[in-house]
Amino acid sequence: MGQGSEQGVAGDGGTPLPDEIAAGNAEQAGTWNGDDGRFWVQQRERQEARYLRLTPHLIAAAGIQADSRVLDIGCGSGGTSLEVARTAAEGSVLGVDVSAPMLDEARKRAAEAGLPQVSFERGDAQVHRFEEGAFDVAISRFGVMFFADPEAAFENIARALHPGGQLAFLCWRSVRDNAYLTVPMGAIAPYVQLPELAAPGAPGPFSLADADRIKKLLDSTGFDEITISAVDEPMWMGPDPDDVVAYQLGMPGSRAMLAEASAEARAKTVTALREALAEHQGPDGVTLGSAAWLVTAHRR
């Protein structure tokens, strides 16, 4: 991300953004403080269920100890923060995110769970003023792919770790490897105008799909002992096709996409999506494949 901040900018629901927002990240921050952030809070339990088979890979790789001081980047509604806090019972966990709605939910959940060692701060992890060397471990579950300037972001994260401190994160591999996206998108493509994919490496869910790029990025920003492993797991989408259709088409982006389609196209979209998902119905519900990178490294 670039220098400076965009103070006073609001999300689409009017939530002011935190003061520390790098100029290139204002749009992303606005998204997560608007409809998208509120939608993810509403769907919190589903999101945790979707990641049920992915999260354990991250937790195991992070090597959390009872007295670990943990930084959770892009913590969202606090799912991973609360999980690692149960291990770091004598340590501390700080979750950082730009989304006020999701952080409100995270704080509520931490209080309900009786986990006083967990705290949350609102900010942009690229420019947030972390205390240097304050953390033993930094983790992220799909929260490090959105930086406009990833070099600056990972340099900032490295500074937050003490020398030898551990970094562990999950990020998505390519779109084509992720059936949880290609199956529904392929089904509706004939009937609606799909959003254009970001250019390779541009900020977004798939900006770190290239493993070589990840290695070069971390090596240049203060990390060594870098490992990058493929993680392929089924992702639970919902109990049945009708439920998943309602979820998929209820996303803010999907609602905007359908608003531009004709009534006939919308009807065909629903039918095609339901039929495609029905092919992946099993005893436990609808599942589709996911493909991620599990990345670990240490601060030099």
N, C-alpha and C positions, 0 to 999 in steps of 0.2 A: 504494500500500500504506500501511497505517497505521503508527503509531509502534511501536517496541519490537521484540522478537524472541521466538521460541519455542525457546529452547535446550533441547537434550536430546530434542526430538521426533524420532521415528525414522520411516523409511520402512517399507513393509509387510514388508521383509526384515530390519528391525532396524538399518539403517544410520543412525547419528545424523545429524541435519541440521546444517549449518553454523550458527555462532552468529548470524551476520548474516542473519536471515530476518525480513522484515516480517510482522506478525501475520496479515495477510490472505493471505499466500503459503504458509503452512505446509502446507496440503493439497496444493498443486501440488508443492512440494518433496518431500513424502512420496511422491507418485506417482512422481516421477523418480528417487527413491532406492530404489524397490522394483522390482516386476515390470516396470513399463514401461521403466525405465531399463535393466534387464538385457536386456530384449527388444530394445531399440534397439541395444545393443552387439552382440548376436548377429546382428542384421540390418543391421549397419553397411554392408556392401558393397551390399546391396540399396537402402538408403536413399540412398547416394551415386548409384547408378544411376538411382533415381527422380527425383532432382533434376538429372540430367546436363544437361538443356536449360534449366533455370532458373538454375542457379548462374552461368553466364557473364554473364547480365544484371547480376547483383549485382556481380561482380568488375569488369566494365567501368565501371559507374557509380561505383564507389568511388574510382577514380583512384589506385590504390596506386603509390607510387614506390619506388625502390630503398632510400631511407633513411626510409621512412614508419614512424611509430610507430602501430600498429594495435590497436584494441580490438575483440574479437569477442564480442558479447553473445549468450548462449545458445548457446555454441559446440558443445555436445553432445560427440560423439566426435572433434571436431577437424577435420572435413573442410574447412571453409572456412578455418580457422586455418592449416592446413598449405598450402593452395593459395595464400593471399595471402603466406605466408612465403617462398615461392619467388621472388616478385617483390621483397618487402621484404628482400632478402638482406643489406643493410647496416643495416637498421632493427631493429624488434622487433615481435612480435605477442603480445598477451596475450588468451587465451581465458578467459571467465568463464562458469560454469554452476553450478547447484545440485546437479547429479547426480554423486555420487562414482563410480558405475560407469562412466559415460560419460567422465568426466575421466581415470580410470585408463587407459581405452582410448586417449584422446587423447594422453596422455603417452607411452604405449608406441609409438604410431604416429610421434610426433615424433622419438623416439629412434631408431627404425628408419630413418627418413628422413634422419637426420643434419641436423636443422634446429635448432641450438642457440639461434637467435633467437626461438624459440617457447616460451612458458611458459603455464601454466594455473593459475588460482586458483578455488577453490570459494567461491561466494557468490551472494547475491541482488543483481542489478544495480541494483535500486532503492535499496538502502541500503548497498551495498558502498562502502568508503572508498577511492575512487579518488583518486590524486593530482590536484589541480586542474590543468587545462591540460596534462596529460601526454601526450595523444594527438593525432595529426594527423587520424586517420580512425577512425570507429566504424562497424562493419558488423554486420548480423544477418541470418541466413537463417532466417526463420520462428521467431525467438526472442523477439520483443518483444510478443506478443499476450496474454501470460499474467499481466501485472501486475494486482494488485487495485487499485492506485492508479497508473495510467499517467502522470498528471501528475508525481507525485513521481519516478517512474522516469526519465522523459525529462529532467527537471531535473537529475537526478544524472548522466545520460549527457552532457548538455550541459556540465556543470561539468568532466567528465573531458577534454573537448576544449579545445584552445586557441581563442581567438577566430578565427573564420574556418574552423575545423576542419570536416571533411566528415562527414556522417552518410549512410549508405546502408543500406536494409534491404528485404527482401521480406516481405510478409505476405499472407495469403489474402484473396481477395474472398469473395463470399457462398457459402454452401453450394450453392445452386442452380446457380451458375456452374461448379462443380467436379465434372466427371463422374467423376473418380477416387473420389469419395464417393457421388454420387447413383446411379451404376450399380449398385455392389454393395449399397448400402442399399435401393434400390428393389427389387432382386431378392429380398432376404430379408425385407422388411417384412411380407409376408403370414403369415410362419411364426414370427417371434420378436418380442419386445417390444424395439423400438429405444430407446436412451437418449434422453431429452428434450434438445432443443437448448437451449443457454444463451440467456438473454434477449439481445437486441441490445445490444452494447457490453459485456456481462459478460465477465470473464476467460475466455479460451479461444481456440482456433485462429482463430475468426472475429470476434474483438472489434474488429478494425480494418478490417472489411469496408467501412465507410462512408468514402469518400475525404474528404468534408467534415469528418468528425470528425478524421481524421488531420491535415488542414491546421490546424484550430483548435487541436488538441492541441500540435502542434509550434510553432505561432506563439506560444502562451501559455507555452511552457517554454524559450524562449531561442533559437529557430531562425528563420532567414529563408531566402530563395531556395529555397522549398519547391517541389519538382516531384513529381507523382504520375502514373505512367504504367501503363497496363494491360499485363500480360504474359500471353500465352496460349500454352502449350506442351503438347505431348503428354507424358504421364508414362508411363515404362516401368514396368509392374507386375510383370513376371516373364516367364519364357520360354514358359510355356504355362498354360492355365486351371487344371490340377490344382495346379501350383506356386503360383499366386496364391491359389487356394482355401485351401491349407494355410497360407499366410502370413496371409491375412485372418482365418481362423478360429483361428489360433494367437495372435493378439494377446490380451493379458490381458483387455481389455474384452470381446472377442468370446467368450472362454472363459467368462467370468462370465455373459454373456447366454445362451449355449447351455446352461449348466448348469441354467437355470431352465425350459428347454423340454423337451417330451416327446421320446421317441426318434423318433417319427414326424415331429415338427416339425424335429428336427435333420437327419434324412435329407432332408427336402424342402428345407431350407435349403441343404445342400451341392449338391443337384441344381440348384436354381434359380440359385445363384451360379455354378456351373460353366457353365451354359447362357448366362447373361448375359455372362460374360467371353469365352466362345468367339466371340461376335459381334464381338469387338474383337481377335481374334488376327490378327497380320500376320507378315510374314517375319522380323521381329526380336523377336517375342513379343507379349504383350498390352500394348496402350497405351490409356490413357484421358486425356481432356482435363484440364488444370489451368488455373486462373485466379488470378493474383496481382496485387498492386500492387507496383511498384518505386518506392520513395520515396527522394528525396535532399533534403538540406537542409544548411545551414551554421550553425554557432554564431555568434550575433551578437557 
